Amino acid sequence: TKRARVEEDGEMVWTDFNMGSKLTMKYPSFILAGKGARGETLSMALAGAGQHQDTGAKAIHLAPYTSSTIISKSISKNGGRTSYRGMVTVTPAALQSKNTVICDALLLDSESRSDTYPTDRILNSQVQIQHEATVSKIGEEQLFYLMSRGVTEETARKMIVNGFIDDVVKKLPLEYAVEMNRLIDHEMEGSIG
């Protein structure tokens, strides 16, 4: 697992994409040690049959006016399982600090599973902490709408998945975004039903 210490007015951005292994356990972290330090994690996981992608991030706020953002997207198909484990710690010295966690999961079938295990240790009251988590499935109405416009079911599923991850992809360097989309499209081939 990756870890960084961020000093005054510094910034660290972790970009993480996990797919293909039977079991992944990865939690990049940053320690915001200097005043005004910033950290961000952009994480994507895709789990297929027999796979468990257990990912997340850790943000430790030690100094005042620090900020962190954790964006985690996961996709489960063919009975795959994804888990998000996040830990946010804000110490008494980290006054006026901010943290946002966004954790979204998309299940492509009824056999797949997604779990979220957030841990927040907030040790002062002069902070702003936000945590949002969603789990959704591809709706029959979505598929019907796209297919009624002449799109095949496989292409419709790819379009829905690409829309789901779009906000993370837009934040990535171009070469990384192109490769990630290519790998996801390849993984989605034959994922009907």
Secondary structure, 3 states (H helix, E strand, C coil): CCEEEECCCCEEEEEEEEECCCEEEECCEEEECCCCCEEEEEEEEEECCCCEEEEEEEEEECCCCCEEEEEEEEEECCCCEEEEEEEEEECCCCCCCEEEEEEEEEECCCCCEEEEEEEEEECCCCCEEEEEEEEEECCHHHHHHHHHCCCCHHHHHHHHHHHHHHHHHCCCCHHHHHHHHHHHHHHHCCCCC
